[in-house]
């Protein structure tokens, strides 16, 4: 996840909008009447493993097409109706899946949309590690979320992803890795799968062994864009088993321990750096903390003072 690109552009020509969507990984044909006030603006951050795109589309318009990736579409505002394989629903503040190979069309007016692009192959790798099943095939049964609660969670996750992109913290590899992990697990939990993976309970000895391997892995690779999925794979446990092992042996989760190690690294940097040259937002982002205020609170809770105090 070391490299990423940014696509930002706007147009009032539906054909040019088609080309902009194609540049970001989609195949769509927009249609709008000449006097309908059509406008199209895209801001998209593209990583090797996933992508986040925010669209502002004005006027009345229609579109049809599809994506090569699995796309979680989140309509933040406006009027928006979608149709997939004959099923039709409102997409406004109700995230839905656009799956490769499924017929998709929509009609809308003055909408703001956040799309999350996930590679089906990469998502399947995450699922196989998550459930410790090397033969698991990810197939989603529906375009709609499991429940209103899952819809709200997915909406929040997509909104946060767009905020990270717009704030600039998306440029940090550790932030992108954490965001990819969060969005992948959100997709697997919020939308119904055709299979029902069953969780297995580890013996105490196996749990302790998984914990020790996970700690070694985190201590060795915390400076790299590793995720809980990577830690689970290195420890030989499912994600649920991994978190259970950390709660039993460390009173936290694997993600919590990873953040502790990274927070310690920021503390070490602040101790030896020239205060005049330290950019706290950049330091936090480099170590995977996307929100500066949350980073500062956690730092103060751990070390008894605000990180900016070291710059006084």
Secondary structure, DSSP 4 states (H G I P E B T S, - for coil): ---EEEEEEEES-HHHHHHHHHHTTEEEEEE--TTS--EEEEEEEEESSEEEEEEEEEEEEEEEEEESSEEEEEEEEEEEEEEETTEEEE-BT--EEE-TTS-EEEEEEEEEEEEEEE-HHHHHHHHHHHTT-TT----EEEEEESSHHHHHHHHHHHHHHHHHHHHTGGGSHHHHHHHHHHHHHHHHHHEEESS-PPP-PPPHHHHHHHHHHHHHHHHHHTTS---HHHHHHHHTS-HHHHHHHHHHHHSS-HHHHHHHHHHHHHHHHHHHS-GGG--HHHHHHHTT---HHHHHHHHHHHHSS-GGGGG-
